Amino acid sequence: MKYLVVLGDGMADWKIPELGNKTCLEYANTPTLDSLAPKSEIGLCKTVPNGFKPGSDVANMSVLGFNPQTFYTGRSPLEAVSMGIKLKDTDVTLRCNLVTLSDEEPYENKVMVDYSAGEITTEEAERLIASLKEKLDCDEYTFYAGIQYRHCLVLNCGAVGAELTPPHDISDKRIANYLPKGVNSSIYGGLLKKSYEILSAHPVNVKRIKEGKKSANSIWLWGEGTKPALAEFEKSRGKRGGIISAVDLVKGIGMLAGMKIIEVKGATGNYKTDFAGKANAAADELIKNGLDFVYIHMEAPDECGHHGDFKHKVYSIEKIDGVVKTLIGRMESAGEDYAILVCPDHPTPCAIKTHTSDPVPYLLHTNVKSLYNGANRYTEDEAKQTGEYLPQGHKLLEKLFAIK
């Protein structure tokens, strides 16, 4: 038996007036998922435990079978591990976004225009982070360049306890009420302001403005944490697993769990990713390379939700339906029995451009028997109407692996 998770990050949503008061899942053309529904278990699952913020870190950890209440130590350490940063047990890591802030002065009066600095390229971002390293790195903290707008700051022997807000939670809002508070807040706040002084006049940003693009004129620090220790996946689950993702934090979870990180050329964290490439890479690993389980993470719906872009969110869901079609087709052609779980990690409603802790709809399907429990389509409402509800997200993977 081969096992798959198709994770559409942020795929669940609220009703959208422009879509005829339907959610993106309801509106999207999903012939493959529609054909599976009459043979599948469809229900709701709470992936974010009470007391936790609804981040992709917590929610993906849940879907991968790790109880956040046991294993979660922050978002940024997961990304740092994926970036190859060697962390000491005493290090404190922070996610360091390159963002676009408005021009108002003083700094506190600025507005969060874009948490991704207009999807800045990795090449441009590397030059900006290099300037921050040159001018700001010291014995106390170090900047590390990542991918596109996603980077990392490490405090040597620092302390945790800061109150930090993800930038995608404050789109179009004045930043004054969301600046760092608590432990190390003076360090973090000072770095934000210094970064603006360095980046706003940087040649990369001067060029971007001339080209009509958004300026990556500041950093934003969030996701504070320390090095986690996850159980090794193969030992704890008895299955050789792999992960496909363009997102550092998901790769980091996989690396800490000893899973295979499967790189796919053309994979990105937006709707322009190579959906087909991810599907075929997963199938190859299961059919040809001996893996028992592959977790395919697709960030596209979440990114669209953060931008309020319901049109491309619908498009992304339709492409994910195609991923499921390809996976099932490849499994059946190879004569492999399989079980597949399709779900988001959390909702990212376009109306509010950020995550919620609402339970997510899941679809569980296998070719060896019918799991039908009353749903006719894979949507939020249909999932609710089945009455199937799993209150602990980390047990969702157990339901998948229980299929034999």
C-alpha positions in Angstrom: 0.0 0.0 0.0 1.3 3.5 -1.0 0.2 6.5 0.9 -0.1 10.2 -0.2 -1.1 13.5 1.3 -2.1 16.3 -1.1 -1.9 19.4 1.0 -3.5 22.6 -0.5 -2.2 25.2 1.9 -5.0 27.6 2.9 -7.4 26.0 0.4 -10.5 26.4 2.6 -12.3 29.7 2.6 -15.5 31.6 3.4 -18.4 32.3 1.0 -17.3 34.9 -1.6 -20.0 37.2 -3.1 -18.2 37.6 -6.4 -18.3 33.8 -6.8 -22.1 33.6 -6.3 -21.7 33.3 -2.5 -19.7 30.1 -2.9 -16.3 29.2 -1.5 -13.4 28.7 -3.8 -13.7 24.9 -3.3 -17.4 25.1 -4.2 -16.8 27.3 -7.2 -13.8 25.5 -8.7 -14.1 22.9 -11.4 -12.8 19.7 -9.7 -13.9 16.7 -11.7 -11.4 14.3 -10.1 -12.3 15.2 -6.5 -16.0 15.1 -7.5 -15.6 11.6 -8.9 -13.9 10.5 -5.7 -16.4 11.9 -3.2 -19.0 9.1 -3.6 -16.3 6.6 -2.6 -14.5 8.7 0.0 -14.7 9.7 3.7 -15.2 13.4 3.9 -15.2 15.4 7.1 -13.8 18.2 9.2 -10.5 18.2 11.2 -9.2 20.7 13.7 -5.5 21.1 12.8 -4.7 24.0 15.1 -4.9 23.1 18.8 -6.5 25.6 21.2 -4.1 28.2 22.3 -2.0 28.1 19.1 -1.9 30.7 16.4 -3.2 29.3 13.0 0.1 29.2 11.2 1.2 26.9 8.5 3.9 25.6 10.8 1.5 24.4 13.5 -1.0 23.1 11.0 1.4 21.2 8.7 3.1 19.7 11.7 -0.4 18.4 12.8 -1.2 17.0 9.3 2.2 15.3 9.3 1.2 13.5 12.5 3.2 15.5 15.0 1.3 16.9 18.0 2.2 20.6 18.2 1.5 20.6 21.9 4.4 18.2 22.2 6.8 19.2 19.4 6.2 22.8 18.4 9.0 25.3 19.4 8.3 28.0 16.8 8.2 28.5 13.0 11.6 30.0 12.2 13.7 27.1 13.5 12.0 24.8 11.0 12.9 27.2 8.2 16.4 27.6 9.5 17.0 23.9 9.5 15.8 23.7 5.9 18.2 26.5 5.0 21.1 24.5 6.3 21.8 26.7 9.3 23.5 24.8 12.1 21.6 25.7 15.3 22.8 25.4 18.8 20.3 24.5 21.5 20.6 28.0 22.9 20.0 29.8 19.6 16.9 31.8 19.0 15.7 32.1 15.4 13.3 34.5 13.7 11.6 34.6 10.4 12.8 37.7 8.5 10.5 38.8 5.8 11.4 41.4 3.2 8.3 43.6 3.1 7.0 46.7 1.5 6.0 49.5 3.9 4.4 52.8 3.0 6.5 56.1 3.1 4.9 57.8 6.2 7.3 59.0 8.9 8.1 58.2 11.6 8.5 54.5 11.1 5.6 53.6 13.4 3.2 55.4 11.1 4.0 53.2 8.1 1.4 50.7 6.7 2.1 47.1 5.7 1.6 47.4 1.9 2.9 43.9 1.0 4.3 41.1 3.2 6.2 39.6 0.3 7.6 42.8 -1.3 5.9 42.2 -4.5 7.1 38.5 -4.7 10.7 39.8 -4.9 13.1 37.4 -6.7 15.6 35.4 -4.8 18.5 37.0 -6.7 17.4 40.5 -5.7 16.7 39.4 -2.1 20.2 37.9 -1.8 21.7 41.3 -2.6 19.5 43.1 0.0 20.3 40.5 2.8 24.0 40.8 1.9 23.8 44.5 2.6 22.1 43.9 6.0 24.7 41.3 6.8 27.5 43.7 6.0 26.1 46.6 8.1 24.3 44.8 10.9 25.8 41.3 11.6 27.6 41.1 14.9 28.4 38.6 17.7 24.8 38.9 19.0 22.9 38.2 15.8 23.3 37.0 12.2 21.2 37.3 9.0 20.8 34.4 6.6 19.5 34.7 3.1 16.7 32.3 2.1 14.3 32.3 -0.9 12.4 35.2 -2.3 11.1 37.3 0.6 11.6 34.5 3.2 14.9 34.9 5.3 16.2 34.2 8.8 17.8 36.0 11.8 19.6 34.0 14.5 20.3 35.4 17.9 23.3 33.7 19.6 22.3 32.5 23.1 19.2 34.7 23.0 16.0 34.4 25.1 12.5 33.8 23.8 9.3 35.6 24.9 8.8 38.4 22.3 5.3 39.3 21.1 5.6 39.3 17.3 2.9 39.5 14.6 3.2 37.8 11.2 3.2 40.4 8.4 0.5 38.7 6.4 -1.8 39.2 9.4 -1.6 43.0 9.1 -1.9 43.7 5.4 -3.0 47.3 4.7 -2.8 48.1 8.5 -0.6 50.7 10.2 2.3 48.9 11.9 2.4 50.9 15.2 0.3 48.4 17.2 2.2 45.4 15.8 5.8 46.4 16.5 7.8 43.9 18.7 6.9 43.8 22.4 8.4 41.9 25.3 11.7 40.1 25.4 14.3 41.5 23.0 11.8 44.0 21.6 14.3 46.8 21.7 16.7 44.7 19.6 14.1 43.7 17.1 12.5 47.1 16.8 15.9 48.7 16.3 16.7 46.2 13.5 13.4 47.0 11.7 14.2 50.7 11.7 17.8 50.2 10.7 16.8 47.9 7.9 14.5 50.6 6.5 17.4 53.1 6.5 19.6 50.6 4.6 17.1 49.1 2.2 14.9 52.0 1.1 17.8 53.6 -0.9 19.4 50.4 -2.0 20.1 50.1 -5.7 18.0 47.0 -6.0 15.0 48.9 -4.7 15.7 52.0 -6.8 15.7 49.8 -9.9 12.5 48.0 -8.7 10.7 51.4 -8.3 11.7 52.5 -11.7 10.3 49.3 -13.1 7.0 49.9 -11.4 7.6 47.2 -8.8 7.2 47.3 -5.0 10.3 48.3 -2.9 11.5 45.7 -0.4 12.3 48.6 1.9 12.2 46.9 5.3 12.5 43.6 7.2 9.8 42.2 9.4 10.6 39.8 12.2 8.3 37.1 13.5 8.0 33.4 14.2 10.5 33.3 17.1 11.6 29.9 18.2 14.3 27.4 19.3 15.6 24.2 17.8 12.9 21.5 18.0 13.4 17.7 18.2 10.9 15.7 16.2 10.5 11.9 16.3 12.1 10.1 13.3 9.3 9.5 10.9 10.3 6.0 9.7 10.9 4.7 13.2 7.7 6.1 14.6 5.5 5.3 11.7 7.2 2.4 10.1 7.1 4.0 6.6 9.8 5.6 4.4 8.5 9.1 3.8 9.3 12.0 1.6 8.2 15.6 1.3 7.7 17.8 -1.8 7.4 21.6 -1.0 8.8 24.9 -2.1 8.4 26.2 1.4 11.3 26.1 3.9 9.2 25.5 7.0 7.6 22.3 5.5 11.0 21.1 4.3 12.4 21.8 7.8 9.8 19.6 9.4 10.7 16.8 7.0 14.4 17.2 7.6 14.0 17.1 11.3 11.9 14.0 11.0 14.5 12.3 8.8 12.3 12.3 5.7 13.5 12.5 2.1 13.3 16.0 0.7 12.3 15.7 -2.9 13.3 18.7 -5.0 11.2 19.5 -8.1 12.5 21.9 -10.7 10.1 24.8 -11.3 8.4 24.4 -7.9 7.6 27.7 -6.3 5.5 29.0 -3.4 2.8 30.5 -5.6 0.2 29.7 -8.3 2.9 29.6 -11.0 4.4 26.5 -9.5 4.9 23.3 -11.6 1.9 21.4 -10.3 2.4 18.5 -12.8 6.1 18.2 -11.9 5.2 17.8 -8.2 2.6 15.1 -9.0 5.0 13.1 -11.2 7.9 13.4 -8.8 5.7 12.0 -6.0 4.6 9.1 -8.2 8.1 8.3 -9.2 9.3 8.2 -5.6 6.4 5.8 -4.7 6.6 3.6 -7.8 10.3 3.6 -8.7 12.3 4.7 -5.7 10.8 2.7 -2.9 9.1 5.3 -0.7 5.9 4.3 1.2 4.5 7.8 1.7 4.8 11.2 0.1 3.5 14.5 1.4 2.9 17.0 -1.4 2.6 20.5 -0.1 1.3 23.3 -2.4 1.4 26.8 -1.1 -0.5 28.5 -4.0 -4.0 28.7 -2.5 -2.6 30.3 0.7 -0.6 32.9 -1.2 -3.7 33.8 -3.2 -5.8 34.0 0.0 -3.2 36.4 1.6 -3.6 38.7 -1.5 -7.4 38.4 -1.6 -7.0 36.9 -5.1 -9.9 34.5 -5.2 -9.6 34.1 -9.0 -6.1 32.6 -8.8 -7.1 30.7 -5.7 -9.8 28.9 -7.7 -7.3 28.3 -10.4 -4.9 26.8 -7.9 -7.5 24.5 -6.6 -8.3 23.3 -10.1 -4.6 22.6 -10.7 -4.5 20.6 -7.4 -7.5 18.6 -8.7 -5.2 17.8 -11.6 -2.4 16.7 -9.3 -4.8 14.2 -7.7 -5.8 12.9 -11.1 -2.2 12.4 -12.1 -1.3 10.6 -8.9 -4.3 8.3 -9.0 -3.6 7.6 -12.7 0.0 6.8 -12.1 -0.8 4.5 -9.1 -3.4 2.6 -11.0 -1.2 2.2 -14.1 1.5 0.8 -11.9 -0.9 -1.6 -10.3 -0.3 -0.1 -6.8 -2.8 -0.1 -4.1 -3.0 3.4 -2.5 -4.7 5.6 0.0 -4.8 9.4 -0.4 -5.6 12.2 1.9 -6.6 15.6 0.5 -6.9 18.6 2.8 -5.8 22.1 3.6 -3.6 22.9 6.7 -5.9 25.8 7.7 -8.3 28.2 5.9 -7.0 31.4 4.4 -10.2 33.4 3.7 -9.7 35.9 0.9 -12.0 38.3 2.8 -9.5 38.8 5.6 -6.3 37.8 3.9 -5.0 35.8 6.8 -5.3 32.4 8.5 -8.1 31.2 10.7 -8.3 28.3 13.2 -11.5 26.9 11.7 -11.6 23.1 11.2 -10.6 22.1 7.6 -12.4 19.8 5.2 -10.6 16.5 4.4 -11.1 13.8 1.9 -9.8 10.3 2.5 -9.9 7.8 -0.4 -8.5 4.4 -1.3 -8.8 2.1 -4.3 -9.2 -1.0 -2.1 -12.6 -0.2 -0.6 -15.3 2.4 -0.4 -15.1 4.9 2.5 -18.3 6.8 1.5 -20.0 8.6 4.4 -22.6 10.7 2.6 -20.8 13.7 0.9 -21.4 14.3 -2.8 -18.6 16.8 -3.3 -15.4 17.8 -1.5 -16.4 21.2 0.0 -16.6 22.9 3.4 -20.3 22.5 3.7 -20.5 18.9 2.5 -17.7 18.0 5.0 -19.7 19.6 7.8 -22.9 17.9 6.9 -21.4 14.4 7.1 -20.9 14.9 10.9 -17.4 13.4 10.7 -15.2 15.4 12.9 -11.7 14.8 14.2 -10.7 17.2 17.0 -7.0 16.3 17.0 -5.3 17.1 13.7 -2.2 15.0 14.4 -4.4 11.9 14.4 -5.5 12.5 10.8 -2.4 10.7 9.5 -3.3 7.7 11.7 -6.6 7.5 9.8 -4.7 7.4 6.5 -2.2 4.8 7.6 -4.9 2.6 9.1 -6.1 1.9 5.6 -4.6 -1.5 4.6 
